[in-house]
Amino acid sequence: MKEIILVKMGELTLKGLNKHNFENALVRNVRLALADMGDVKVQNAQSALYVVPECEDFDMDEAAKRVGQVFGIVQYSRAARVEKDFSAICEAAAEYLGEELDAANTFKVNAKRADKSFPMASPAICAELGAYLLDKFPHLTVDVHEPDVTVTVEVRDFGAYIHGRQLHGAGGIPVGTGGKAAILISGGIDSPVAAWTIAKRGVELTPIHFASPPYTSERAEMKVITLLEKVALYSGPMTLRIVPFTEIQEAIVEKCPEDLFTIIMRRFMMKLAERIAILTKNQALVTGESLGQVASQTIQAIGCTDEAVKTMPVFRPLIGMDKEEIIRIARRIDTFETSIQPYEDCCTVFTPKHPRTRPVLDKVIEAEKALDTEALIQRAIEGIRRVKIGVER
């Protein structure tokens, strides 16, 4: 008997002729997630992955946790693999799930026979294994509706697999199958959730953060790095671009109407993000905006912001979510407590007392003429710093 991790792929099984591309990407991402844990084999067969440790001291608890964070996995479970022999299956089920069965009052058996050459049909496996376990654990009774323990047997290509409860994976599709996008990352609650949400659809991320020293601190940057490290547990490694934004904000404050500070600042961010996206071969921009949440996120303000981007789409995966929905995801991915740390980001610097919530594009463009936009953008790009995220566990 050998313990492995059995992985179910979910929507990847519906991808038709392109399915192998998604499966290959998932295998690559699982291997990457486990790369520092020792020798491990990741096999793909019959719409499932098999994570098979090949070293004595392999940490199955940590491996299962990491596998559960890889996008493209809908369910996973630790399982015992034995030869495709019914006597071996019975003995392994009693041994591998013995502690759970000892502590339970009720159980049932599920069987899935993917290998149709196995001589017993699924109902026969359920009936005979159930009888065997009742004999071994006489305190148990069968409950097919709400059992304390479900013993699952899957007869597949490489062997027979026995496992208990299946855990929910991260879902989605493998990162790297949905293109590349540059995402604007602040230190708040929303943008890390937006990063996680768009990565769940297979998008490889290039995060961009705008820093305004001395108005923002080094701690604010470290907060963003910490947030991205938590996202990277799901999305995989990425390289953060930290863009100097002080000169641009000071120029806006000096030369533009106060009620337009926020919208002009956002437009500069989008223009810079677009330039960076082009340089890094990304195909889209992503933001964490939610409609109506703040002054810069009205329909009119978003329209003015989008006009600044000329060559690619802008995705807003949180656009229809309310704050409670966003916070629920932030808690799930463990970014919430970091996001609420009180370190200012550049979005809160020079905030006008009465920002215009329904800006008119023509007036915004006219106000921007007071600025040397191209020179400001070029100097900011020249000052970009890079930080690798998620390379080491």
C-alpha positions in Angstrom: 0.0 0.0 0.0 1.3 3.4 -1.0 -0.1 6.8 0.0 -0.6 9.3 -2.8 -2.7 12.4 -3.5 -5.6 11.8 -6.0 -6.6 15.0 -7.9 -9.9 15.7 -9.8 -9.8 18.3 -12.6 -13.3 19.7 -12.8 -14.1 21.8 -15.8 -10.9 20.8 -17.5 -12.6 17.6 -18.6 -14.9 19.7 -20.8 -12.2 21.4 -22.9 -12.6 19.2 -25.9 -9.7 19.1 -28.4 -7.7 21.5 -26.2 -8.0 19.5 -23.1 -4.4 18.2 -23.2 -3.1 21.8 -23.1 -5.0 22.5 -19.9 -3.9 19.2 -18.4 -0.3 19.7 -19.2 -0.4 23.2 -17.7 -2.0 21.7 -14.5 0.7 19.0 -14.2 3.4 21.7 -14.6 1.8 24.0 -12.0 1.4 21.1 -9.5 5.1 20.2 -10.0 6.0 23.8 -9.5 4.0 24.0 -6.2 5.8 20.9 -4.9 9.2 21.6 -6.4 11.0 22.1 -3.1 9.5 19.2 -1.2 11.7 16.3 -2.6 11.2 13.7 -5.2 7.6 13.4 -6.4 6.0 12.1 -9.6 2.9 13.8 -11.0 1.0 11.6 -13.4 -2.0 12.4 -15.6 -4.6 9.7 -16.7 -8.3 9.3 -17.0 -9.1 13.0 -16.1 -7.2 12.8 -12.9 -3.8 13.6 -11.5 -1.8 11.3 -9.3 0.8 12.9 -7.0 3.1 10.1 -6.0 5.9 10.8 -3.5 9.2 9.0 -4.2 11.2 9.8 -1.0 10.9 8.5 2.5 10.4 11.8 4.4 7.8 13.4 2.1 5.4 15.7 4.0 2.0 14.6 2.8 0.2 17.2 5.0 2.0 20.1 3.4 1.8 18.6 -0.1 -2.0 18.2 0.2 -2.3 21.8 1.4 -0.3 23.1 -1.6 -2.2 20.9 -4.1 -5.4 22.3 -2.8 -4.2 25.8 -3.7 -3.4 25.1 -7.4 -6.0 26.5 -9.8 -7.6 23.9 -12.0 -8.2 21.4 -9.2 -11.8 20.9 -8.1 -11.3 18.1 -5.6 -8.4 16.2 -4.0 -7.8 13.6 -1.4 -5.1 11.6 0.2 -5.5 8.0 -0.9 -4.0 4.5 -0.5 -2.9 2.9 -3.8 -3.0 -0.9 -4.0 -2.9 -3.5 -6.8 -6.2 -4.1 -8.6 -7.1 -7.1 -6.5 -10.3 -7.2 -4.4 -8.7 -8.8 -1.4 -6.0 -6.1 -1.4 -8.7 -3.4 -1.6 -10.5 -4.8 1.4 -7.4 -5.1 3.5 -6.2 -1.6 2.5 -9.6 0.0 3.2 -9.7 -1.5 6.8 -6.1 -0.4 7.5 -6.0 3.0 5.8 -9.4 4.3 7.1 -9.3 2.3 10.3 -9.1 5.2 12.6 -12.0 7.0 11.0 -14.1 3.9 11.0 -13.3 3.2 14.6 -14.5 6.7 15.6 -17.7 6.6 13.3 -21.1 5.1 13.9 -22.2 4.9 10.3 -20.6 4.5 6.9 -21.2 3.7 3.2 -19.1 2.5 0.3 -18.8 4.3 -3.0 -17.1 2.5 -6.0 -16.0 3.9 -9.3 -14.7 1.4 -11.9 -12.8 3.5 -14.5 -10.9 0.4 -15.6 -13.7 -1.7 -17.1 -11.4 -4.8 -17.3 -11.7 -5.2 -13.5 -14.0 -8.2 -13.0 -16.3 -6.7 -10.4 -18.9 -4.1 -11.2 -19.3 -1.0 -9.0 -22.4 -2.3 -7.1 -20.7 -5.6 -6.3 -17.6 -3.8 -5.0 -19.9 -1.6 -2.7 -21.8 -4.6 -1.4 -18.9 -7.0 -0.8 -16.5 -4.3 0.7 -19.4 -3.1 2.9 -19.9 -6.6 4.2 -16.1 -7.0 4.8 -16.0 -3.7 6.8 -19.1 -4.6 8.8 -17.3 -7.7 9.9 -14.1 -5.9 10.8 -15.9 -3.0 12.6 -19.1 -4.6 14.1 -20.1 -1.4 15.8 -20.8 0.3 12.4 -24.1 0.5 10.6 -24.7 1.4 7.0 -26.2 4.8 6.2 -26.3 5.6 2.5 -27.7 9.1 3.0 -25.7 10.8 5.7 -22.9 8.5 6.8 -20.2 9.6 9.2 -17.6 8.1 6.8 -17.7 7.4 3.1 -15.3 4.8 1.9 -14.5 5.4 -1.8 -12.8 2.9 -4.0 -11.7 4.0 -7.5 -10.3 1.3 -9.8 -8.2 3.2 -12.4 -5.3 2.8 -14.8 -2.4 2.6 -12.3 -4.1 0.7 -9.5 -7.0 0.7 -7.0 -7.4 3.8 -4.8 -9.1 3.9 -1.4 -9.9 7.2 0.2 -12.3 8.9 2.6 -13.6 12.5 2.3 -12.6 14.5 -0.7 -11.6 18.1 -0.1 -12.5 21.1 -2.3 -9.7 22.5 -4.4 -9.2 26.0 -5.6 -11.3 25.4 -8.8 -10.8 27.5 -11.9 -8.4 26.6 -14.7 -4.6 26.4 -14.6 -2.6 29.6 -14.5 -0.9 30.1 -17.9 -3.8 28.9 -20.0 -5.7 32.2 -20.0 -3.0 34.6 -21.2 -1.1 37.3 -19.3 -2.5 40.5 -17.6 -0.9 43.3 -15.7 -2.8 44.0 -12.4 -2.7 47.3 -10.5 -2.0 46.3 -6.8 -2.6 48.6 -3.9 -2.3 47.7 -0.2 -6.1 47.5 0.2 -8.6 44.7 0.4 -9.8 44.7 -3.2 -6.9 44.4 -5.5 -5.4 41.2 -4.0 -8.8 39.6 -4.3 -9.0 40.8 -7.9 -5.6 39.2 -8.5 -6.7 35.9 -7.1 -10.0 36.0 -9.0 -8.5 36.7 -12.4 -5.7 34.1 -11.8 -8.4 31.6 -11.1 -9.4 31.9 -14.8 -5.9 30.9 -15.9 -4.3 34.3 -16.2 -0.6 34.8 -15.5 -0.1 38.0 -13.5 2.3 40.9 -13.7 1.5 43.0 -10.6 2.2 46.8 -10.6 2.3 48.9 -7.5 2.6 52.7 -7.4 4.7 54.1 -4.6 4.9 57.8 -3.5 7.8 58.2 -1.0 8.1 60.1 1.3 4.3 60.2 1.5 4.2 56.4 1.5 6.6 54.2 3.5 8.7 51.2 3.0 6.3 49.3 5.3 3.5 50.0 2.7 5.6 48.3 0.0 6.3 45.4 2.3 2.6 45.1 2.9 2.0 44.8 -0.8 4.8 42.2 -1.1 3.2 40.2 1.7 -0.2 40.3 0.0 1.2 39.1 -3.3 3.1 36.3 -1.6 -0.3 35.0 -0.3 -1.8 35.3 -3.8 1.3 33.6 -5.3 0.4 30.4 -3.3 -2.4 30.1 -5.8 -1.2 32.0 -8.9 2.5 30.9 -8.9 5.6 33.1 -9.1 5.4 36.6 -10.5 7.5 39.7 -10.7 6.2 42.9 -9.0 6.9 46.3 -10.7 7.1 49.1 -8.2 6.6 52.4 -10.0 7.7 55.8 -8.5 4.6 58.0 -8.5 5.6 61.0 -6.3 6.5 63.3 -9.1 3.3 62.6 -11.0 1.1 63.2 -7.9 2.9 66.4 -7.0 2.5 67.7 -10.6 -1.2 66.9 -10.5 -1.7 68.7 -7.2 0.3 71.8 -8.5 -1.4 72.2 -11.9 -4.8 70.5 -11.9 -8.2 71.3 -10.4 -8.6 69.7 -6.9 -11.9 67.9 -7.7 -10.2 66.1 -10.6 -7.0 64.9 -8.6 -8.3 61.4 -8.2 -9.5 60.8 -11.7 -6.4 62.3 -13.3 -4.2 60.2 -11.0 -6.1 57.0 -12.0 -5.7 57.9 -15.7 -1.9 58.2 -15.2 -1.8 54.9 -13.4 -3.6 53.2 -16.3 -1.4 54.8 -18.9 1.7 53.7 -17.0 0.2 50.2 -16.5 -0.5 50.0 -20.2 3.1 50.9 -21.1 4.4 48.3 -18.7 2.0 45.7 -20.0 3.2 46.2 -23.5 6.9 46.0 -22.4 6.2 42.7 -20.5 4.0 41.2 -23.3 0.7 41.3 -21.3 -2.6 41.4 -23.2 -4.9 43.1 -20.7 -5.0 45.2 -17.6 -6.8 44.3 -14.4 -8.0 46.5 -11.5 -9.8 45.8 -8.2 -12.6 48.3 -8.8 -16.2 47.6 -7.6 -18.9 49.8 -9.1 -20.0 52.6 -6.8 -17.7 51.7 -3.9 -15.7 55.0 -3.9 -15.7 58.3 -5.9 -13.4 57.0 -8.6 -15.6 53.9 -9.3 -18.8 55.5 -10.7 -19.7 54.6 -14.2 -18.6 58.0 -15.4 -15.3 57.9 -13.6 -14.6 54.4 -14.9 -15.4 55.6 -18.4 -12.9 58.4 -18.0 -10.3 56.0 -16.7 -10.8 53.5 -19.5 -10.3 56.1 -22.1 -6.7 56.4 -21.1 -6.0 52.9 -22.2 -5.7 52.6 -26.0 -4.4 49.2 -26.9 -5.9 46.5 -24.6 -9.0 45.5 -22.6 -9.4 46.4 -18.9 -10.9 43.6 -16.7 -12.6 44.3 -13.4 -13.4 40.9 -11.8 -14.9 42.5 -8.7 -17.1 45.0 -10.5 -20.4 43.6 -9.4 -19.4 42.5 -5.9 -20.3 44.3 -2.7 -17.7 44.8 0.1 -18.9 41.8 2.2 -18.4 39.4 -0.8 -14.9 40.8 -1.4 -14.0 40.5 2.3 -15.3 36.9 2.4 -12.8 36.0 -0.4 -10.0 38.0 1.3 -10.5 36.0 4.5 -10.5 32.7 2.5 -7.2 33.5 0.8 -5.7 35.0 4.0 -5.1 38.5 2.7 -7.7 40.4 4.8 -5.6 40.9 8.0 -2.7 42.1 6.0 -4.8 44.4 3.9 -6.2 46.2 7.0 -2.8 47.1 8.4 -2.7 50.9 8.6 0.0 51.7 6.1 -0.9 54.4 3.6 -0.7 53.7 -0.2 -0.5 56.4 -2.9 -4.3 56.2 -3.6 -4.9 57.9 -0.2 -2.3 60.6 -0.8 -3.6 64.1 -1.8 -7.2 62.9 -1.7 -9.5 65.9 -2.5 -12.1 67.0 0.0 -14.8 66.8 -2.7 -13.8 64.6 -5.6 -15.9 64.8 -8.7 -17.9 61.6 -8.9 -19.3 62.3 -12.4 -16.4 63.7 -14.3 -16.8 64.9 -17.9 -14.1 63.4 -20.1 -13.5 66.5 -22.2 -12.9 68.6 -19.1 -10.5 65.9 -17.6 -8.5 65.9 -20.9 -8.4 69.7 -20.9 -7.1 69.7 -17.3 -4.4 67.2 -18.2 -3.0 69.6 -20.8 -1.3 71.5 -18.0 1.0 68.4 -17.4 3.9 67.1 -19.5 2.3 63.7 -19.5 4.9 61.9 -21.7 7.9 63.2 -19.8 6.3 62.2 -16.4 5.5 58.7 -17.7 8.9 58.2 -19.1 10.7 59.2 -15.9 8.4 56.9 -13.9 9.2 53.9 -16.2 12.9 54.6 -15.9 12.6 54.4 -12.1 10.7 51.1 -11.9 12.0 48.5 -9.4 11.4 44.8 -9.7 10.7 42.3 -6.9 10.3 38.6 -7.5 7.3 37.1 -5.7 6.6 33.5 -4.8 9.9 32.0 -6.0 10.8 30.4 -2.7 8.4 28.7 -0.2 
